[in-house]
Amino acid sequence: MAMKSTTKRKLNKQLTRVAALAMTCVIGISSAVTVAALTKKITVVDGDNQIAVSTLDTNTDRVLELAGITLGDGDAIVRDDDMGTITVLRAFTVTVNADGESQPVILNQGTVADALQAAGVSLGEHDKVTPDLDTQLAADMEISIERWHTITLTVDGETQTYIVPEGTLEDSLAYIGVTLGEYDVI
């Protein structure tokens, strides 16, 4: 028995709707899978805070904006695409005390040696630095330079070399334990 033309049209209309719905579902699922595959998960580390950001835009400035991070003067970022992290290094001040002056220096990482270099402070062979040159910097750290010098002293015909802290000649003699007599010549 032949199908009536009205029934045939209804069936074709329903098949067309089903096909359109199936195609819409395929496109929707494909789009969702594509977006999920292209979405990057990036962790922004700012001090003790870790902020997870999922985005298609991996531009560093945009990721920081999405994380609500604003950089200040002297701040820096370290991006590690292998680990999926952006680390914010906040600027801080350390103070270098050398040669009777205190000089604030703004850095965002490094060691005492880096701070001395940034301050333009050179060290002599025997100068003492506190804390040690390889100590990692921290906010509000005080770095002190104690200058030491070499002196040569001849006493009773015997010459010796001493390393003494910066100061006057009298300070140096007192440091090495020499007392001048009435007829001694300096």
Backbone as a chain_set.jsonl record, in Angstrom:
{"seq": "MAMKSTTKRKLNKQLTRVAALAMTCVIGISSAVTVAALTKKITVVDGDNQIAVSTLDTNTDRVLELAGITLGDGDAIVRDDDMGTITVLRAFTVTVNADGESQPVILNQGTVADALQAAGVSLGEHDKVTPDLDTQLAADMEISIERWHTITLTVDGETQTYIVPEGTLEDSLAYIGVTLGEYDVI", "coords": {"N": [[0.829, -1.155, 0.0], [0.565, 2.141, -0.831], [2.058, 5.005, 0.622], [0.332, 7.778, 1.845], [0.495, 11.026, 0.455], [0.379, 13.202, 2.258], [1.048, 12.087, 4.705], [3.565, 11.261, 4.093], [4.865, 13.717, 3.761], [4.703, 14.747, 6.356], [6.243, 12.897, 7.708], [8.75, 13.323, 6.458], [9.163, 15.962, 7.297], [9.418, 15.596, 10.06], [11.67, 13.942, 10.12], [13.525, 15.726, 9.083], [13.576, 17.629, 11.131], [14.573, 16.056, 13.237], [17.078, 15.418, 12.187], [18.164, 18.004, 12.037], [18.186, 18.669, 14.751], [19.95, 16.71, 15.704], [22.275, 17.479, 14.319], [22.678, 20.017, 15.448], [23.204, 19.248, 18.079], [25.603, 17.815, 17.697], [27.271, 19.873, 16.754], [27.217, 21.576, 18.988], [28.343, 19.931, 21.016], [30.839, 19.446, 19.855], [31.846, 22.053, 19.837], [31.964, 22.587, 22.599], [33.826, 20.662, 23.395], [36.056, 21.539, 21.947], [36.478, 24.115, 23.068], [36.994, 23.346, 25.697], [39.336, 21.906, 25.278], [41.064, 23.894, 24.428], [41.149, 25.664, 26.521], [43.165, 27.055, 28.974], [44.597, 26.302, 32.075], [45.819, 28.275, 34.491], [47.928, 29.031, 37.172], [48.195, 31.703, 39.301], [50.603, 33.014, 41.331], [50.936, 34.955, 44.095], [52.746, 36.034, 46.458], [51.64, 34.556, 49.369], [49.277, 33.861, 48.281], [47.383, 31.921, 45.991], [45.958, 31.892, 42.877], [43.665, 30.437, 40.79], [43.205, 30.429, 37.33], [41.159, 29.997, 34.556], [41.299, 30.142, 31.139], [40.993, 31.181, 27.693], [42.618, 33.035, 26.67], [45.942, 33.503, 26.861], [47.655, 35.57, 27.305], [49.9, 37.267, 29.322], [49.401, 39.729, 30.716], [46.615, 39.84, 30.508], [45.841, 37.515, 31.862], [46.742, 38.154, 34.443], [45.038, 40.303, 34.925], [42.539, 38.995, 34.905], [42.911, 37.518, 37.202], [42.822, 39.474, 39.039], [45.079, 40.899, 39.725], [47.323, 43.521, 40.256], [50.203, 45.092, 39.149], [52.873, 46.746, 40.81], [55.265, 49.494, 41.006], [58.487, 48.335, 40.359], [57.771, 45.699, 40.758], [57.844, 42.335, 39.501], [57.383, 39.653, 37.135], [57.413, 36.096, 36.863], [57.128, 33.736, 34.508], [56.126, 30.444, 33.976], [55.552, 28.339, 31.641], [55.606, 25.571, 31.345], [54.917, 24.615, 33.859], [52.576, 25.929, 34.165], [52.292, 28.328, 35.554], [52.246, 31.668, 36.845], [54.268, 33.742, 38.551], [54.237, 36.336, 40.85], [56.536, 38.713, 41.711], [56.909, 40.721, 44.257], [57.978, 44.056, 44.798], [60.314, 45.244, 47.232], [61.875, 46.972, 49.978], [65.259, 47.208, 50.943], [67.866, 48.143, 53.187], [71.014, 49.524, 52.745], [73.818, 49.92, 54.622], [76.636, 51.688, 54.566], [79.858, 53.127, 54.708], [79.19, 55.231, 56.421], [76.699, 56.034, 55.557], [73.201, 55.503, 54.902], [71.426, 53.701, 52.586], [68.471, 53.274, 50.898], [67.295, 50.532, 48.962], [65.44, 49.295, 46.279], [64.2, 46.211, 45.437], [63.104, 43.092, 43.94], [63.773, 40.534, 44.343], [66.594, 38.365, 45.01], [70.008, 38.416, 46.264], [72.093, 39.444, 49.06], [74.437, 40.294, 47.857], [73.426, 41.15, 45.375], [71.919, 43.35, 46.2], [73.949, 45.062, 47.132], [75.252, 45.569, 44.746], [73.198, 46.885, 43.34], [73.052, 49.153, 44.914], [75.424, 50.286, 44.338], [77.696, 49.809, 45.811], [80.971, 48.994, 46.489], [83.126, 46.36, 47.513], [85.934, 46.027, 49.64], [88.891, 43.999, 49.882], [89.013, 42.924, 52.483], [86.688, 43.656, 53.733], [83.777, 43.362, 55.802], [80.604, 41.889, 55.581], [77.302, 42.01, 56.653], [74.095, 40.706, 56.608], [75.588, 37.6, 55.293], [76.945, 37.549, 51.931], [75.581, 35.767, 50.199], [73.065, 35.523, 51.222], [69.555, 35.353, 50.968], [67.441, 38.025, 50.024], [65.093, 39.938, 51.996], [62.103, 41.717, 52.806], [62.591, 44.906, 54.274], [65.134, 44.364, 55.218], [68.275, 44.922, 56.795], [71.439, 45.762, 55.718], [74.793, 45.654, 56.447], [77.987, 47.134, 56.071], [81.206, 46.677, 57.078], [84.127, 48.276, 57.024], [87.431, 47.143, 56.502], [90.953, 47.351, 56.778], [94.339, 46.966, 55.594], [97.239, 47.308, 57.467], [100.661, 48.163, 57.861], [103.079, 47.65, 60.271], [105.957, 48.642, 61.97], [107.777, 47.656, 64.631], [110.233, 48.031, 66.985], [112.115, 47.311, 65.06], [110.99, 45.112, 63.842], [108.781, 44.121, 61.324], [105.334, 43.883, 60.742], [102.218, 42.842, 59.305], [98.861, 43.847, 59.586], [95.308, 43.32, 59.729], [92.802, 45.568, 60.109], [89.899, 47.161, 61.595], [88.082, 49.877, 60.06], [88.999, 53.172, 60.936], [90.671, 55.545, 63.081], [94.266, 56.073, 63.251], [95.074, 55.737, 65.87], [92.944, 54.145, 66.773], [93.453, 51.83, 65.287], [95.959, 51.023, 66.279], [95.265, 50.531, 68.943], [93.51, 48.422, 68.518], [95.208, 46.355, 67.659], [96.701, 46.114, 69.875], [98.895, 47.78, 70.552], [100.773, 49.998, 72.419], [101.76, 53.286, 72.505], [104.919, 54.658, 73.309], [106.636, 57.344, 75.021], [108.735, 58.213, 73.336], [108.214, 57.07, 70.904], [107.767, 57.0, 67.346], [105.486, 57.951, 64.872]], "CA": [[0.0, 0.0, 0.0], [1.363, 3.355, -0.958], [1.884, 5.98, 1.68], [-0.331, 8.981, 1.388], [1.425, 12.135, 0.289], [0.354, 14.029, 3.467], [1.791, 11.347, 5.716], [4.954, 11.29, 3.655], [5.386, 15.061, 4.057], [4.839, 14.848, 7.821], [7.392, 12.073, 8.073], [9.949, 14.049, 5.999], [9.326, 17.132, 8.176], [9.92, 15.111, 11.343], [13.04, 13.492, 9.89], [14.338, 16.944, 8.928], [13.722, 18.21, 12.479], [15.467, 15.169, 13.985], [18.416, 15.609, 11.624], [18.625, 19.34, 12.458], [18.476, 18.573, 16.184], [21.167, 15.914, 15.836], [23.381, 18.309, 13.848], [22.87, 21.043, 16.477], [23.866, 18.588, 19.212], [26.981, 17.519, 17.299], [27.998, 21.153, 16.725], [27.34, 22.032, 20.372], [29.308, 19.077, 21.723], [32.158, 19.726, 19.263], [32.289, 23.371, 20.324], [32.313, 22.449, 24.014], [35.077, 19.902, 23.471], [37.111, 22.42, 21.44], [36.744, 25.141, 24.089], [37.642, 22.685, 26.836], [40.701, 21.533, 24.896], [41.877, 25.105, 24.266], [41.183, 26.42, 27.776], [44.382, 26.862, 29.766], [44.489, 26.526, 33.52], [47.04, 28.951, 34.918], [47.922, 29.416, 38.579], [48.925, 32.937, 39.583], [51.112, 32.988, 42.705], [51.258, 36.304, 44.565], [53.053, 35.846, 47.88], [51.033, 33.337, 49.894], [48.014, 33.628, 47.577], [47.384, 31.226, 44.704], [44.689, 32.14, 42.205], [43.522, 29.605, 39.595], [42.525, 31.112, 36.241], [40.917, 29.206, 33.347], [41.093, 31.136, 30.093], [41.476, 30.916, 26.347], [43.612, 34.089, 26.422], [47.088, 33.228, 27.728], [48.47, 36.77, 27.43], [50.217, 37.433, 30.746], [48.669, 40.874, 31.281], [45.195, 39.483, 30.585], [45.699, 36.533, 32.945], [46.859, 38.9, 35.709], [43.8, 41.067, 35.061], [41.49, 38.043, 35.299], [43.193, 37.105, 38.587], [42.675, 40.644, 39.911], [46.423, 41.28, 40.172], [47.879, 44.761, 39.732], [51.638, 45.202, 39.428], [53.347, 48.048, 41.26], [56.624, 49.843, 40.59], [59.517, 47.42, 40.824], [57.304, 44.314, 40.761], [58.215, 41.573, 38.313], [56.689, 38.378, 37.025], [58.135, 34.954, 36.312], [56.133, 32.856, 33.886], [56.596, 29.089, 33.699], [54.506, 27.703, 30.851], [55.623, 24.131, 31.594], [54.197, 24.372, 35.113], [51.302, 26.638, 34.124], [52.247, 29.305, 36.647], [52.788, 33.026, 36.767], [54.611, 34.141, 39.916], [54.431, 37.773, 41.015], [57.593, 39.059, 42.663], [56.616, 42.074, 44.743], [59.137, 44.872, 45.164], [60.454, 45.576, 48.646], [63.032, 47.819, 50.254], [66.303, 46.833, 51.893], [68.722, 49.298, 53.461], [72.447, 49.23, 52.737], [74.561, 50.843, 55.486], [78.058, 51.617, 54.226], [80.61, 54.382, 54.665], [78.495, 56.263, 57.182], [75.438, 56.408, 54.918], [72.178, 54.471, 54.729], [70.827, 53.854, 51.268], [67.413, 52.313, 50.605], [67.362, 49.922, 47.641], [64.207, 48.565, 45.98], [64.418, 45.011, 44.628], [61.992, 42.151, 44.081], [64.373, 39.237, 44.656], [68.045, 38.4, 44.936], [70.831, 38.181, 47.443], [72.767, 40.618, 49.604], [75.369, 40.751, 46.816], [72.636, 41.89, 44.389], [71.559, 44.641, 46.797], [75.15, 45.903, 47.128], [75.467, 45.989, 43.365], [72.171, 47.88, 43.026], [73.383, 50.369, 45.66], [76.698, 50.807, 43.851], [78.689, 49.666, 46.881], [82.063, 48.05, 46.206], [83.735, 45.804, 48.717], [87.374, 45.826, 49.69], [89.29, 42.606, 50.077], [88.824, 42.453, 53.856], [85.453, 44.192, 54.298], [82.847, 42.379, 56.362], [79.223, 42.171, 55.218], [76.309, 41.332, 57.477], [74.351, 39.266, 56.571], [76.506, 37.115, 54.254], [76.635, 37.953, 50.555], [74.672, 34.848, 49.513], [71.786, 35.483, 51.928], [68.415, 35.829, 50.193], [66.879, 39.27, 50.527], [63.739, 39.971, 52.541], [61.639, 43.085, 53.018], [63.082, 45.662, 55.434], [66.432, 43.846, 55.664], [69.379, 45.874, 56.983], [72.72, 45.201, 55.288], [75.852, 46.518, 56.975], [79.347, 46.928, 55.576], [82.245, 47.139, 57.991], [85.358, 48.382, 56.23], [88.661, 46.694, 57.143], [92.12, 47.743, 55.989], [95.628, 46.369, 55.926], [98.289, 48.266, 57.853], [101.97, 47.566, 58.125], [103.613, 48.291, 61.47], [107.309, 48.23, 62.347], [108.0, 47.894, 66.058], [111.54, 47.517, 67.413], [112.808, 46.751, 63.904], [110.248, 43.984, 63.284], [107.634, 44.597, 60.551], [104.208, 42.947, 60.642], [101.025, 43.358, 58.628], [97.637, 43.58, 60.338], [94.03, 43.725, 59.134], [92.131, 46.288, 61.195], [88.67, 47.843, 61.178], [88.22, 51.285, 59.693], [89.067, 54.1, 62.069], [91.877, 56.366, 63.137], [95.507, 55.34, 63.519], [95.027, 55.356, 67.286], [92.011, 53.008, 66.862], [94.133, 50.656, 64.731], [96.987, 50.604, 67.231], [94.569, 49.949, 70.096], [92.939, 47.156, 68.085], [96.246, 45.311, 67.621], [97.311, 46.037, 71.196], [100.157, 48.518, 70.627], [100.73, 51.225, 73.198], [102.882, 54.155, 72.13], [105.715, 55.222, 74.395], [106.922, 58.784, 74.904], [109.674, 58.496, 72.261], [107.833, 56.358, 69.672], [107.486, 57.867, 66.202], [104.453, 57.421, 63.985]], "C": [[0.888, 1.237, 0.0], [0.992, 4.326, 0.142], [1.219, 7.215, 1.104], [0.675, 10.109, 1.365], [1.458, 13.026, 1.524], [1.174, 13.355, 4.563], [3.272, 11.374, 5.384], [5.602, 12.634, 3.985], [5.617, 15.231, 5.554], [6.076, 14.079, 8.285], [8.702, 12.752, 7.666], [10.225, 15.263, 6.884], [9.918, 16.714, 9.522], [11.359, 14.631, 11.215], [13.986, 14.688, 9.747], [14.583, 17.579, 10.288], [14.702, 17.38, 13.322], [16.901, 15.351, 13.496], [19.0, 16.954, 12.055], [18.994, 19.329, 13.94], [19.763, 17.794, 16.41], [22.386, 16.733, 15.418], [23.694, 19.413, 14.868], [23.594, 20.454, 17.685], [25.332, 18.299, 18.897], [27.814, 18.798, 17.307], [28.219, 21.654, 18.149], [28.385, 21.244, 21.148], [30.719, 19.323, 21.19], [32.701, 21.058, 19.756], [32.729, 23.289, 21.783], [33.635, 21.719, 24.183], [36.245, 20.772, 23.01], [37.48, 23.475, 22.469], [37.45, 24.514, 25.278], [39.085, 22.333, 26.517], [41.606, 22.754, 24.808], [41.977, 25.937, 25.54], [42.431, 26.047, 28.564], [44.074, 27.149, 31.229], [45.833, 27.064, 33.982], [46.89, 29.317, 36.383], [48.789, 30.662, 38.744], [49.299, 32.908, 41.063], [51.558, 34.393, 43.063], [51.481, 36.219, 46.071], [52.492, 34.513, 48.342], [49.731, 32.975, 49.169], [48.245, 32.906, 46.255], [45.997, 31.365, 44.102], [44.664, 31.317, 40.921], [42.696, 30.372, 38.559], [42.39, 30.139, 35.08], [40.553, 30.192, 32.25], [41.56, 30.618, 28.742], [42.613, 31.876, 26.011], [44.782, 33.887, 27.38], [48.054, 34.409, 27.806], [48.66, 37.071, 28.918], [49.435, 38.58, 31.382], [47.194, 40.558, 31.463], [44.959, 38.487, 31.72], [45.785, 37.23, 34.303], [45.599, 39.716, 35.975], [42.658, 40.163, 35.518], [41.664, 37.595, 36.751], [43.04, 38.271, 39.561], [44.001, 41.147, 40.45], [46.85, 42.571, 39.478], [49.348, 44.812, 40.125], [51.974, 46.622, 39.846], [54.751, 48.305, 40.726], [57.613, 48.861, 41.196], [59.074, 45.967, 40.902], [57.747, 43.644, 39.459], [57.391, 40.295, 38.289], [57.638, 37.333, 36.461], [57.07, 33.999, 35.796], [56.786, 31.516, 33.576], [55.481, 28.352, 32.971], [54.463, 26.198, 31.061], [54.816, 23.776, 32.835], [52.827, 25.045, 35.126], [51.164, 27.65, 35.241], [52.78, 30.662, 36.203], [53.017, 33.438, 38.213], [54.883, 35.635, 39.933], [55.492, 37.99, 42.077], [57.393, 40.513, 43.06], [57.9, 42.791, 45.153], [59.121, 45.151, 46.666], [61.739, 46.372, 48.816], [63.961, 47.142, 51.24], [67.165, 48.071, 52.079], [70.171, 48.842, 53.525], [73.144, 50.325, 53.543], [76.049, 50.667, 55.2], [78.643, 53.012, 54.234], [79.867, 55.541, 55.326], [77.181, 56.71, 56.574], [74.504, 55.207, 54.861], [71.483, 54.73, 53.406], [69.731, 52.811, 51.077], [67.533, 51.828, 49.164], [66.083, 49.112, 47.445], [64.532, 47.441, 45.009], [63.189, 44.119, 44.769], [62.472, 40.724, 44.333], [65.879, 39.416, 44.676], [68.708, 38.15, 46.269], [71.403, 39.5, 47.936], [73.744, 41.173, 48.568], [74.644, 41.562, 45.744], [72.259, 43.274, 44.918], [72.754, 45.584, 46.81], [75.434, 46.421, 45.725], [74.464, 47.071, 42.973], [72.45, 49.206, 43.721], [74.686, 50.995, 45.186], [77.806, 50.754, 44.887], [79.71, 48.607, 46.488], [82.661, 47.585, 47.521], [85.241, 45.73, 48.553], [87.66, 44.377, 50.029], [88.937, 42.067, 51.459], [87.54, 42.973, 54.503], [84.547, 43.067, 54.772], [81.419, 42.831, 56.069], [78.312, 41.348, 56.11], [74.934, 41.688, 56.931], [75.264, 38.889, 55.402], [76.001, 37.468, 52.858], [75.613, 37.05, 49.868], [73.312, 34.702, 50.207], [70.687, 36.064, 51.036], [67.827, 37.076, 50.857], [65.466, 39.074, 51.066], [63.383, 41.434, 52.776], [62.204, 43.644, 54.322], [64.405, 45.144, 55.996], [67.438, 44.997, 55.776], [70.672, 45.15, 56.613], [73.807, 46.167, 55.736], [77.208, 46.116, 56.417], [80.296, 47.503, 56.612], [83.551, 47.103, 57.198], [86.555, 47.965, 57.078], [89.817, 46.998, 56.204], [93.366, 46.99, 56.465], [96.576, 47.497, 56.324], [99.576, 47.481, 58.095], [102.591, 48.358, 59.258], [105.01, 47.737, 61.758], [107.528, 48.645, 63.791], [109.317, 47.221, 66.418], [112.246, 46.772, 66.273], [112.103, 45.559, 63.28], [108.981, 44.509, 62.6], [106.587, 43.5, 60.459], [103.037, 43.65, 59.95], [99.801, 42.918, 59.421], [96.421, 43.997, 59.506], [93.203, 44.292, 60.271], [90.846, 46.939, 60.685], [88.955, 49.314, 60.877], [88.199, 52.154, 60.945], [90.34, 54.918, 61.982], [93.097, 55.472, 63.363], [95.524, 54.877, 64.975], [94.098, 54.158, 67.492], [92.692, 51.731, 66.394], [95.181, 50.13, 65.695], [96.354, 49.954, 68.458], [94.011, 48.571, 69.739], [93.977, 46.033, 68.096], [97.049, 45.249, 68.917], [98.653, 46.735, 71.326], [99.924, 49.799, 71.416], [101.965, 52.034, 72.849], [103.593, 54.669, 73.38], [106.018, 56.69, 74.079], [107.8, 59.096, 73.708], [109.354, 57.774, 70.962], [107.468, 57.374, 68.586], [106.459, 57.168, 65.305], [104.676, 58.008, 62.603]], "O": [[1.848, 1.33, 0.764], [-0.164, 4.464, 0.541], [1.527, 7.634, -0.011], [1.606, 10.137, 2.171], [2.519, 13.576, 1.818], [1.922, 14.027, 5.273], [4.122, 11.492, 6.267], [6.747, 12.684, 4.434], [6.628, 15.802, 5.965], [6.841, 14.542, 9.13], [9.66, 12.759, 8.438], [11.379, 15.562, 7.189], [10.801, 17.383, 10.058], [12.179, 14.881, 12.098], [15.115, 14.655, 10.237], [15.696, 18.025, 10.567], [15.548, 17.93, 14.028], [17.83, 15.428, 14.3], [20.179, 17.044, 12.398], [20.003, 19.914, 14.335], [20.585, 18.192, 17.235], [23.419, 16.69, 16.087], [24.864, 19.705, 15.118], [24.49, 21.084, 18.247], [26.203, 18.516, 19.739], [28.936, 18.806, 17.812], [29.315, 22.111, 18.475], [29.213, 21.821, 21.853], [31.676, 19.402, 21.96], [33.889, 21.174, 20.059], [33.753, 23.859, 22.157], [34.465, 22.102, 25.008], [37.313, 20.744, 23.621], [38.662, 23.71, 22.72], [38.401, 25.087, 25.811], [39.961, 22.445, 27.375], [42.801, 22.654, 25.088], [42.819, 26.832, 25.622], [42.711, 24.87, 28.789], [43.382, 28.111, 31.563], [46.857, 26.388, 33.877], [45.858, 29.848, 36.796], [49.963, 30.671, 38.373], [48.437, 32.793, 41.933], [52.443, 34.958, 42.421], [50.54, 36.318, 46.858], [52.82, 33.466, 47.784], [49.153, 31.915, 49.411], [49.165, 33.226, 45.503], [44.995, 31.009, 44.721], [45.532, 31.473, 40.062], [41.627, 30.897, 38.87], [43.37, 29.526, 34.659], [39.621, 30.982, 32.398], [42.411, 29.732, 28.66], [43.466, 31.574, 25.176], [44.631, 34.079, 28.586], [49.161, 34.262, 28.322], [47.692, 37.123, 29.676], [48.87, 38.421, 32.464], [46.588, 40.959, 32.456], [43.98, 38.608, 32.457], [45.001, 36.938, 35.206], [45.143, 39.81, 37.115], [41.898, 40.525, 36.416], [40.683, 37.325, 37.444], [43.12, 38.079, 40.775], [44.046, 41.757, 41.518], [46.747, 42.693, 38.257], [49.697, 44.602, 41.287], [51.429, 47.584, 39.305], [55.348, 47.447, 40.076], [57.58, 48.589, 42.396], [59.909, 45.082, 41.093], [57.99, 44.309, 38.452], [56.783, 39.908, 39.287], [58.543, 37.643, 35.686], [56.223, 33.52, 36.55], [57.866, 31.461, 32.987], [54.574, 27.807, 33.6], [53.392, 25.598, 30.967], [54.116, 22.763, 32.863], [52.007, 24.765, 36.0], [50.087, 27.826, 35.811], [53.633, 30.774, 35.322], [52.079, 33.48, 39.01], [55.665, 36.141, 39.128], [55.365, 37.512, 43.205], [57.677, 41.424, 42.282], [58.787, 42.204, 45.772], [58.063, 45.276, 47.283], [62.575, 46.436, 47.915], [63.523, 46.575, 52.241], [67.189, 48.95, 51.217], [70.517, 47.91, 54.25], [73.073, 51.505, 53.197], [76.647, 49.645, 55.538], [77.993, 53.969, 53.814], [79.91, 56.676, 54.853], [76.598, 57.688, 57.041], [74.941, 54.058, 54.782], [71.012, 55.836, 53.14], [70.004, 51.611, 51.088], [67.831, 52.607, 48.259], [65.684, 48.343, 48.32], [65.06, 47.665, 43.92], [62.333, 44.364, 45.62], [61.663, 39.814, 44.515], [66.383, 40.502, 44.39], [68.084, 37.741, 47.248], [71.219, 40.543, 47.309], [73.865, 42.389, 48.418], [75.182, 42.555, 45.252], [72.277, 44.254, 44.173], [72.605, 46.774, 46.534], [75.813, 47.579, 45.547], [74.835, 48.063, 42.344], [72.126, 50.267, 43.188], [75.02, 52.111, 45.584], [78.743, 51.552, 44.849], [79.355, 47.466, 46.193], [82.695, 48.322, 48.507], [85.755, 45.415, 47.48], [86.764, 43.627, 50.417], [88.598, 40.892, 51.6], [87.321, 42.755, 55.695], [84.549, 41.969, 54.216], [81.064, 43.991, 56.278], [78.519, 40.15, 56.3], [74.626, 42.873, 56.8], [75.666, 39.748, 54.618], [74.806, 37.658, 52.636], [74.848, 37.527, 49.03], [72.504, 33.856, 49.823], [70.858, 37.121, 50.428], [67.731, 37.163, 52.081], [64.744, 38.169, 50.649], [64.263, 42.281, 52.926], [62.282, 42.947, 55.334], [64.757, 45.457, 57.133], [67.445, 45.917, 54.959], [70.961, 44.069, 57.125], [73.747, 47.36, 55.438], [77.535, 44.934, 56.305], [80.199, 48.675, 56.976], [84.009, 46.046, 56.765], [86.682, 48.378, 58.231], [89.677, 46.912, 54.984], [93.421, 46.462, 57.575], [96.703, 48.502, 55.624], [99.563, 46.311, 58.476], [102.629, 49.588, 59.219], [105.218, 46.524, 61.786], [107.471, 49.826, 64.131], [109.507, 46.025, 66.198], [112.886, 45.743, 66.49], [112.577, 45.036, 62.271], [108.203, 45.246, 63.205], [106.893, 42.349, 60.145], [102.894, 44.871, 60.006], [99.71, 41.775, 59.869], [96.501, 44.911, 58.685], [92.93, 43.614, 61.262], [90.717, 47.232, 59.496], [89.92, 49.901, 61.365], [87.461, 51.884, 61.892], [90.996, 54.972, 60.943], [92.971, 54.277, 63.629], [95.94, 53.757, 65.273], [94.404, 53.262, 68.278], [92.54, 50.676, 67.01], [95.281, 48.922, 65.907], [96.85, 48.943, 68.954], [94.035, 47.658, 70.564], [93.678, 44.905, 68.489], [97.965, 44.436, 69.049], [99.478, 46.319, 72.139], [99.013, 50.575, 71.127], [103.084, 51.524, 72.892], [102.963, 55.059, 74.363], [105.691, 57.192, 73.004], [107.635, 60.155, 73.103], [110.131, 57.849, 70.01], [106.939, 58.449, 68.866], [106.554, 55.973, 65.025], [103.925, 57.707, 61.676]]}, "num_chains": 1, "name": "protein.A"}
